[in-house]
Amino acid sequence: MVSHECLQPRLTDTIESLSWKAWAVKLRTGLGIALLNLGLSIAPVVIPTPVQGAEEIYFPYGLLEFSLPISALEAYAKEGKIEPELAFYANYVDPQQLEQLRQALITPIEVTPVAIAQFLYSPQGEAILRRLGEVIQTKAGQDGFYAIRAALIKAAADPEGFTLLNVLREFPTYGIRINSTRSFELIEELSALSRRTQQAIATVNQQSFTEARAWTDVEYPIQLPPDFSELPDLQQSGSFTYTKQTLTLTDQSRGRRLPVDLYLPIPSSPPKEETATFPVVVISHGLGSERMTFAYLAQHLASYGFAVAVPEHPGSNAEQLQALSKGLANEVTPPSELINRPLDIQFLLDELEQAYGEQLNLQDVGVVGQSFGGYTALALAGANINFEQLEEDCAQLDNSLNLSLLLQCRALELPQTDYQFRDPRVKAAIAINPVGSTIFGQSQFSQIQIPLMLVAGSNDTVAPALPEQIRPFTWLTTPEKYLVLLNKGTHFSALAPSPDDIALPAPVLGPDPQIAFNYMQALSVAFFKTYIAEQPEYQPYLNAGYAEYLSQDPMPLSLVESLMPKQLVETSRNEQGNNERGEQSESYGHSPTHQQNLVPVNP
């Protein structure tokens, strides 16, 4: 007997994974990032349709097979009508989830057939298709790799726009078969990862709370601690005015042309001795981004007396993804960018030294990087590419739920030599949503000996907080280290929109990006004033107590200076114990009494 009640939690997971939150919220300025997220989001669900258009979706379950006509989905999506074939499934989800499904089916994404084809034929696109093909198959049960690619490209050419419903229509076989075994495995893996992540996040938040209390008790045992409301508000602009210059630098040896925005503070008149030369901060943008993404942070730091240089990396910027979408490039970013990005910063510092040596202090430089820029910052800080770790981890790439590995594993295409990106001029670094767990691994994170701040978003699905920031933080051996957690923050929460950006839905950006901007501004000033400008009076801002003071709903802030690996191990053990107890109490019946939408499974 098949107990339909046993299907409810899994059907709910499936509906949620098809929701607007999973289908459209992952878009960013570049096609590569958009489809990268799209691929994983719909992995445990449905897609597809034949030369004439798919008519039925099949869900094998045990010895039976459920089916759902695509016409029933279409009627619900376009008219809000729940036909009998859909009503069977609708009984197991709440109205909100049904509405999410409806929005997912009909919400268009602006993308051209050329753009989507270029991405799907790239290494990253093919990696995603391999994953999807395990779950979304042809009616005959064959791998759906080619059928999915054809459906996605054809749907992008549909006059009604690129929607999930149109992808289903364009699947090039009569029926779409969902590999329920693999689908449920992926759902379970996603659920387990989510549980581990949430427990690790709870550990970080608790540690931040503990450190805030300890800071008060240890640092100020017999006197009142600083009242941050009476100290300068680092979220507000500083006292310096500044100018902005746009430079174009050309590295002839690598054939690289670097546009750079340079923010220069204006010295007081007559200049004070301490402002005779300005400390320098370099900001490295992420994949598919550009110079304006962190203009807000550059301007803020400049107002505090920092000279800020913001280069644009030509092989991994928005222009690169635009070239991909127009058929002028064949990949999201070439593996050589893993080399060129840190060399771009080194070249930039050399050029600034020659042109502005008397104005700038280029022996004590700070670096900020986000995502791919976070990788860049970590490389300059002393982490080298770890090919042994890459060989081990990337062998399981198709089974990983960590999207950032699609970028990190491209390093295996590089000549395996000892790359040395450490620049002794870089004395402190902030890595926001960085990627590096595999390309560096524990051995290389432990080589970083300069002050380092890692910033994580609890809802980051591109560079997940647990594998990419929380666990790597426990690998650090530098005594000056900070882990900052934006609760409910995403991979894009700290990024300001640029004029050419695609408008992103709120769930992609997080609850309130301005809150994230304020956090980054205040913490960056405190961090670089302490470690680059050598002004120790800013040190009291770098602790959990100040994070509590800054913290705002709906994106609460935590900061920790210490987190032991065993704390995460204990979290994992607790989760495993809970799972085992749950599995012992879970049973699935098999009842053939409900025959609606059931067809025999072909052997």
C-alpha positions in Angstrom: 0.0 0.0 0.0 1.3 3.5 -0.9 0.7 5.9 1.9 0.3 9.3 0.3 1.0 10.9 3.6 4.5 9.7 3.4 4.9 11.7 0.2 3.9 15.0 1.8 7.3 16.2 3.1 9.1 15.3 -0.1 6.4 16.8 -2.3 6.6 19.9 -0.2 10.4 20.0 -0.7 9.9 19.6 -4.5 7.3 22.4 -4.7 9.6 24.7 -2.7 12.5 24.0 -4.9 10.4 25.0 -7.9 9.3 28.2 -6.2 10.1 31.8 -7.2 12.7 31.8 -4.5 14.6 29.0 -6.2 13.8 29.8 -9.9 14.4 33.5 -10.3 15.9 35.0 -7.1 19.4 33.8 -7.9 19.9 36.1 -10.8 22.9 38.5 -10.7 24.4 40.9 -13.2 25.9 38.1 -15.3 24.3 35.2 -17.1 26.9 32.8 -15.7 26.0 33.5 -12.1 22.3 33.4 -13.0 22.3 30.1 -14.6 24.8 28.7 -12.2 22.2 29.2 -9.5 19.3 28.3 -11.7 20.9 24.9 -12.4 21.2 23.9 -8.8 17.9 25.4 -7.8 15.8 23.2 -10.1 18.1 20.2 -9.8 15.8 18.2 -7.5 12.7 18.8 -9.6 11.3 19.1 -13.0 12.1 20.8 -16.3 11.3 19.6 -20.0 9.2 18.5 -23.4 9.3 16.9 -27.1 9.6 18.0 -30.6 5.9 18.6 -30.3 6.2 19.5 -26.6 6.2 17.3 -23.6 2.7 16.4 -22.4 3.3 14.4 -19.2 5.7 14.4 -16.2 6.3 11.0 -14.6 7.3 10.5 -11.0 8.3 6.9 -10.2 7.8 5.9 -6.6 8.6 2.4 -5.6 6.7 0.0 -7.8 4.3 2.6 -9.0 4.5 5.8 -11.0 2.6 9.0 -10.5 2.0 11.3 -13.5 1.0 14.9 -14.0 -0.1 16.4 -17.3 1.8 19.6 -18.2 -1.6 21.0 -19.3 -2.7 20.9 -15.7 0.3 22.9 -14.6 -0.4 25.4 -17.5 -4.0 25.8 -16.5 -3.1 26.5 -12.9 -0.2 28.9 -13.9 -2.3 30.9 -16.4 -5.8 30.7 -15.0 -5.3 29.8 -11.4 -7.5 26.7 -12.1 -6.6 23.5 -10.2 -7.7 20.6 -12.4 -8.4 17.2 -10.9 -4.9 15.9 -12.0 -3.2 18.7 -10.0 -5.7 18.6 -7.1 -4.2 15.2 -6.0 -0.8 16.9 -5.4 -2.2 20.2 -4.2 -3.8 18.5 -1.2 -0.3 18.0 0.2 1.0 21.6 0.0 -0.2 24.8 1.5 -1.7 27.7 -0.6 1.5 29.8 -0.2 3.6 27.0 -1.7 1.1 26.6 -4.6 1.4 30.3 -5.3 5.2 30.0 -5.3 4.9 27.2 -7.8 2.6 29.3 -10.0 5.0 32.3 -9.9 7.9 30.0 -10.7 6.1 28.6 -13.8 5.2 31.9 -15.4 7.9 34.4 -14.2 10.0 35.3 -17.2 13.8 35.7 -17.1 15.4 38.1 -19.6 17.9 36.0 -21.5 18.5 35.4 -25.2 18.9 32.0 -26.9 22.5 32.9 -27.8 23.3 33.9 -24.2 21.9 30.7 -22.7 23.5 28.5 -25.4 26.9 30.0 -24.8 26.6 29.3 -21.1 25.3 25.8 -21.5 28.2 24.9 -23.8 30.7 26.3 -21.3 32.4 24.0 -18.8 30.3 25.4 -16.0 27.1 25.0 -18.0 27.9 21.4 -18.9 28.7 20.6 -15.3 25.2 21.8 -14.3 23.6 19.9 -17.1 25.3 16.7 -16.0 23.8 17.2 -12.5 20.3 17.9 -13.9 20.5 15.0 -16.3 20.7 12.6 -13.4 17.3 13.7 -12.2 15.4 15.0 -15.3 15.3 12.2 -17.9 13.6 11.4 -21.1 10.4 9.3 -21.1 12.5 6.2 -21.8 14.6 6.9 -18.7 17.7 8.2 -20.6 20.0 10.9 -19.2 18.4 14.3 -19.8 21.6 16.2 -20.5 21.0 17.0 -24.2 17.2 17.2 -23.9 17.5 19.8 -21.1 20.0 21.9 -23.1 17.7 21.9 -26.1 14.6 22.8 -24.0 16.4 25.7 -22.3 17.7 27.1 -25.5 14.3 26.8 -27.3 12.5 28.3 -24.3 14.7 31.3 -24.5 13.4 31.9 -28.1 9.8 31.6 -27.1 7.8 34.9 -27.8 6.2 34.6 -24.3 9.7 34.7 -22.7 12.0 32.3 -20.9 9.9 30.7 -18.2 9.9 27.3 -16.5 6.6 26.5 -18.1 8.0 27.1 -21.6 11.0 25.0 -20.7 8.6 22.1 -19.9 6.9 22.6 -23.2 10.1 22.5 -25.2 11.4 19.3 -23.7 12.1 17.1 -26.8 10.4 13.9 -25.8 6.7 13.1 -25.2 7.2 12.7 -21.5 9.6 13.9 -18.8 10.6 11.2 -16.3 11.9 12.4 -12.9 14.5 10.1 -11.3 12.7 10.1 -8.0 15.5 8.1 -6.3 18.2 10.6 -7.3 15.8 13.5 -6.7 15.0 12.4 -3.2 18.7 11.8 -2.6 19.5 15.4 -3.6 16.7 16.7 -1.5 18.0 14.8 1.5 21.5 16.1 0.8 20.3 19.6 0.5 18.3 19.2 3.7 21.3 17.8 5.6 23.6 20.6 4.3 21.0 23.1 5.4 20.8 21.6 8.9 24.6 21.5 9.3 24.8 25.1 8.0 22.1 26.3 10.4 23.7 24.6 13.3 27.1 26.1 12.5 25.5 29.5 12.2 23.8 29.0 15.6 27.3 28.1 17.0 28.8 31.3 15.5 26.0 33.4 16.9 26.3 31.8 20.4 30.1 32.3 20.3 29.6 36.0 19.4 27.2 36.4 22.3 29.7 34.7 24.6 32.6 36.8 23.4 30.6 40.0 23.8 30.1 39.1 27.5 33.7 38.0 28.0 35.0 41.2 26.4 33.1 43.2 29.0 34.2 41.1 31.9 37.9 40.6 30.9 38.8 43.9 29.3 36.8 46.1 31.7 36.4 44.1 35.0 36.2 47.1 37.3 35.0 49.9 35.0 32.4 50.5 32.4 33.2 49.3 28.9 33.2 51.9 26.1 29.8 53.3 25.2 29.8 53.0 21.4 27.0 55.6 21.2 29.4 58.1 22.6 32.3 57.1 20.3 32.6 58.3 16.6 30.0 56.5 14.5 32.0 54.7 11.8 28.9 54.2 9.7 28.9 57.9 9.0 31.3 59.5 6.6 34.7 60.7 7.8 36.1 64.2 7.7 38.2 64.0 4.5 37.1 65.2 1.1 38.5 63.3 -1.9 38.8 63.3 -5.6 38.1 60.5 -8.0 40.3 59.7 -11.0 39.8 57.0 -13.6 43.1 55.5 -14.8 43.7 53.0 -17.6 46.8 50.9 -16.9 48.3 48.5 -19.4 50.4 45.5 -18.4 52.3 44.8 -21.6 53.8 41.6 -20.3 50.4 40.0 -19.9 48.4 42.0 -22.5 46.1 43.2 -19.7 44.3 46.6 -19.8 43.0 47.6 -16.4 40.5 50.4 -15.8 41.0 51.7 -12.3 39.0 54.1 -10.2 41.3 55.9 -7.7 39.9 57.8 -4.8 42.4 60.2 -3.3 41.8 62.1 -0.1 42.7 65.8 -0.2 45.3 66.7 2.4 44.5 69.3 4.9 46.2 72.7 4.4 48.8 72.9 5.8 49.0 69.1 5.8 49.4 67.4 9.1 52.3 65.1 9.5 50.2 62.0 9.9 48.5 62.6 6.6 51.6 63.3 4.6 51.1 59.9 2.9 47.8 58.1 2.7 47.4 54.4 3.5 46.1 52.4 0.5 43.2 50.0 0.2 42.5 48.0 -3.0 39.1 46.6 -3.7 38.7 43.5 -6.0 35.2 42.8 -7.4 33.6 39.4 -7.9 32.8 37.4 -11.0 30.6 39.3 -13.4 30.8 42.5 -11.4 32.6 45.8 -12.1 34.2 48.8 -10.4 30.9 50.5 -9.3 29.9 47.5 -7.2 31.9 48.8 -4.2 32.0 52.5 -5.0 30.0 53.1 -1.8 32.8 51.4 0.3 35.6 53.1 -1.6 34.0 56.5 -1.0 33.5 55.8 2.7 37.1 54.7 3.2 38.4 57.7 1.3 36.4 59.9 3.7 38.5 58.5 6.5 41.8 59.2 4.8 42.5 56.1 2.8 43.5 56.2 -0.8 41.3 53.5 -2.5 42.0 51.9 -5.8 39.3 49.8 -7.5 40.5 47.9 -10.6 38.3 46.0 -13.0 39.6 42.5 -13.9 39.0 42.2 -17.6 38.6 38.4 -17.8 36.0 38.1 -15.0 34.0 41.3 -15.0 30.5 42.2 -16.3 32.0 42.8 -19.8 33.2 39.2 -19.9 29.7 37.9 -19.2 28.2 40.3 -21.7 30.7 38.9 -24.3 29.6 35.4 -23.4 25.9 36.3 -23.9 26.7 37.8 -27.3 28.6 34.8 -28.5 32.0 36.6 -28.3 33.3 34.4 -25.5 32.9 30.7 -24.8 33.1 30.5 -21.1 32.1 32.4 -18.0 35.7 33.1 -17.1 38.9 31.4 -18.2 41.0 29.5 -15.6 43.8 31.9 -16.2 41.9 34.5 -14.2 42.9 32.6 -11.1 46.4 33.7 -11.9 45.7 37.1 -13.5 43.6 38.5 -10.7 46.3 38.6 -8.0 48.9 39.7 -10.6 46.5 42.5 -11.5 46.7 43.8 -7.9 50.5 43.5 -7.8 50.8 45.3 -11.1 48.5 48.0 -9.9 50.5 48.6 -6.7 53.7 48.8 -8.8 52.1 51.5 -11.0 50.8 53.4 -8.1 54.2 53.4 -6.5 55.7 54.9 -9.6 53.1 57.6 -10.1 52.0 58.4 -6.6 54.9 57.3 -4.4 55.1 60.6 -2.6 51.4 60.8 -1.8 50.7 57.2 -0.9 52.1 54.6 1.6 52.4 51.6 -0.6 54.3 49.5 1.9 51.2 49.0 4.2 48.3 48.1 1.9 44.9 46.7 2.7 42.8 44.5 0.3 39.1 44.0 0.2 37.7 41.3 -2.1 34.2 39.8 -2.6 33.6 36.3 -4.0 36.2 35.8 -6.7 37.7 39.0 -5.3 37.7 37.2 -2.0 39.9 34.5 -3.6 42.1 37.3 -4.9 42.5 38.8 -1.4 43.3 35.4 0.2 45.9 34.7 -2.5 47.6 38.1 -1.9 47.5 37.4 1.8 49.6 34.3 1.5 47.4 31.3 0.4 48.7 29.4 -2.6 46.8 27.1 -5.0 46.7 23.6 -3.5 46.6 21.2 -6.4 46.6 18.1 -4.2 43.4 19.3 -2.4 41.9 20.2 -5.8 42.5 16.7 -7.2 40.8 15.2 -4.2 37.8 17.4 -3.9 37.1 18.0 -7.6 36.9 14.2 -8.3 33.6 14.5 -6.5 32.5 17.7 -8.2 29.3 16.2 -9.8 28.2 15.2 -6.3 28.9 18.5 -4.6 26.2 21.0 -3.6 28.8 23.8 -3.3 28.4 25.9 -6.4 31.6 27.7 -5.9 33.5 24.5 -6.8 32.5 25.1 -10.4 34.9 28.0 -10.3 37.6 26.6 -7.9 38.0 23.3 -9.8 38.9 25.2 -13.0 42.3 25.6 -11.4 43.0 22.0 -12.4 43.3 23.2 -16.0 46.3 25.4 -15.0 49.9 24.3 -15.2 50.6 22.7 -11.9 53.4 24.9 -10.6 54.1 26.7 -7.3 52.3 30.0 -7.8 53.4 32.6 -5.3 50.9 35.4 -5.1 51.8 36.6 -1.6 52.6 40.3 -1.8 54.6 41.6 1.2 53.0 45.1 0.7 49.6 43.7 1.7 49.4 43.9 5.4 45.7 43.2 6.1 42.8 41.8 4.1 39.0 41.5 4.2 37.4 38.7 2.2 33.6 39.0 1.7 31.8 35.8 0.7 35.2 34.4 -0.5 35.7 31.1 -2.3 38.8 29.1 -1.3 37.9 25.9 0.6 39.2 23.6 -2.1 41.6 25.7 -4.1 43.5 26.6 -0.9 42.3 24.1 1.7 43.4 24.0 5.3 47.1 23.8 4.6 47.0 27.2 2.7 44.6 29.0 5.0 47.0 28.2 7.8 49.8 30.0 5.8 48.1 33.4 6.1 49.9 35.4 8.7 48.4 38.9 8.3 45.3 40.2 10.0 42.3 38.8 8.1 38.5 39.3 8.3 36.2 36.8 6.7 32.6 37.9 6.0 29.8 35.3 5.5 26.1 35.5 4.7 24.0 32.8 6.3 21.8 32.6 3.2 24.6 32.5 0.6 23.9 29.8 -1.9 26.9 30.6 -4.2 29.7 30.5 -1.7 28.0 28.7 1.2 28.9 30.0 4.7 29.8 26.7 6.3 32.3 25.3 3.8 33.6 28.6 2.4 33.9 30.9 5.4 33.0 29.3 8.8 35.1 26.1 8.5 38.1 27.9 6.8 38.0 30.4 9.7 38.9 27.6 12.0 41.9 26.8 9.9 43.5 30.2 10.3 46.5 30.5 12.5 47.0 34.3 12.3 46.3 35.8 15.8 44.4 38.7 14.3 41.4 37.1 12.7 37.7 37.9 12.6 34.7 36.1 11.3 31.7 38.3 10.5 28.3 36.7 9.9 25.4 38.5 8.3 22.4 36.6 9.4 20.0 36.3 6.5 22.6 37.9 4.3 23.1 36.4 0.8 26.0 36.3 -1.7 24.9 39.7 -3.0 23.9 41.6 0.1 27.1 43.7 0.2 27.0 44.6 -3.5 25.6 47.9 -4.7 23.7 47.8 -8.0 25.4 49.2 -11.1 23.6 51.0 -14.0 23.7 47.9 -16.3 22.7 45.4 -13.6 19.6 43.3 -13.9 17.1 44.2 -11.2 17.2 41.5 -8.6 14.3 40.2 -6.5 14.5 40.9 -2.8 15.4 37.4 -1.7 18.6 37.5 -3.8 19.8 40.7 -2.1 18.7 39.8 1.4 16.3 41.7 3.7 17.9 45.2 3.4 21.2 45.8 1.5 21.7 49.2 3.1 22.2 47.4 6.5 24.9 45.3 4.9 26.5 48.4 3.4 26.6 50.1 6.9 28.2 47.0 8.4 30.9 46.8 5.8 31.6 50.5 6.0 32.0 50.6 9.8 34.0 47.4 10.1 36.3 48.2 7.2 37.2 51.5 8.7 37.9 50.0 12.1 39.9 47.1 10.6 42.1 49.2 8.3 42.6 52.0 10.8 43.9 49.4 13.2 46.1 47.4 10.9 47.0 49.7 8.0 46.9 53.2 9.5 48.3 51.9 12.8 45.8 53.8 14.9 45.1 51.5 17.9 42.3 53.6 19.2 40.1 51.9 16.6 40.8 48.4 18.0 37.9 48.5 20.5 35.5 48.5 17.5 36.8 45.1 16.4 34.9 42.8 18.8 31.6 41.1 19.3 30.4 43.9 21.5 30.6 46.4 18.7 28.9 43.9 16.4 26.0 43.8 18.9 25.8 47.5 18.9 25.7 47.7 15.1 23.3 44.8 14.7 20.0 45.6 13.1 17.0 43.5 12.2 16.2 42.0 9.8 19.9 41.2 9.2 21.5 40.7 12.6 25.3 40.8 12.8 27.7 38.5 14.7 31.4 38.7 15.0 33.8 36.2 16.5 37.5 36.1 17.0 37.8 32.5 18.0 36.1 29.3 16.8 37.5 25.9 17.3 37.2 23.0 14.8 35.8 20.8 17.6 32.8 23.2 18.0 31.8 22.4 14.4 32.6 18.7 14.8 30.3 18.6 17.8 27.6 20.3 15.8 27.9 17.7 13.1 27.8 14.8 15.6 24.7 16.3 17.2 23.0 16.5 13.8 24.0 12.9 13.0 22.5 11.7 16.2 19.3 13.5 15.6 19.2 12.1 12.1 19.7 8.5 13.3 16.9 8.9 15.9 14.7 10.4 13.2 15.4 7.5 10.8 14.6 4.9 13.4 11.1 6.4 13.8 10.5 7.0 10.1 8.7 4.3 8.0 7.2 4.4 4.6 4.1 2.3 3.7 3.2 1.0 0.2 -0.5 1.2 -0.6 -2.0 0.7 -4.1 -5.3 1.9 -2.9 -5.0 5.4 -4.5 -5.0 4.8 -8.2 -5.5 8.4 -9.5 -2.5 9.4 -11.7 -0.8 6.1 -11.3 0.6 4.1 -14.2 2.7 0.9 -14.1 6.4 1.3 -14.1 8.2 -0.1 -17.1 11.0 -2.4 -16.1 
